[in-house]
Amino acid sequence: MKKEVTLVRNCIATIIPAGDEVTLAEGVTYSIAQSLGGSVTLRDINGMYRVGEGELSALGEEIYQEVMKASEIESSEKPFSEDVVWEALRGCYDPEIPVNIVDLGLVYDLQISGEEEAKKVDVKMTLTAQGCGMGPVIADDAKTRIEALSQVNEVSVSIVWDPPWNPRMMSDEGKRVLGLE
């Protein structure tokens, strides 16, 4: 993927890590820091910004197509299962770290209840730091991905702080990606 992009229109983004919304101006050039899970993290001399799926067209058609192709969730004919939910959560990324929230060890609990065609999914997750303003954005991404699964009609994603997260909670894959093995 291109390392730089010039916005083709104004774009609503989220400031990382504060979590505040900002409008990035058309014609401004940014470096692409990360492009995972259907969002793009842009960087300039002032900071980093997460551009969500609904605003990706501001990055131009070529980037939009590359990001959407890379983030396609397999249209799976697999029957609903806990594994399918975990797979959906693996599509959620911390916008500062190129590791999904499952391999980061941020998902503490996953409960599924309900009838065959009306499943309820409850997730308890944490963040790498309590002061991170991106928590609601990451939790909403997880919720949206789970809601997209067939047979799911209710999703709750809660952010919890006990136990506090630490790098030992990462999977071997997460550690490998970050070079911590």
Secondary structure, 3 states (H helix, E strand, C coil): CCCEEECCCCEEEEEECCCCEEEECCCCEEEEEEEECCEEEEEECCEEEEECHHHHHHHCHHHHHHHHHHCCCCCCCCCCCHHHHHHHHCCCECCCCCCECCCCCCEEEEEEEEECCEEEEEEEECCCCCCCCCHHHHHHHHHHHHHCCCCEEEEEEEECCCCCCCHHHCCHHHHHHCCCC
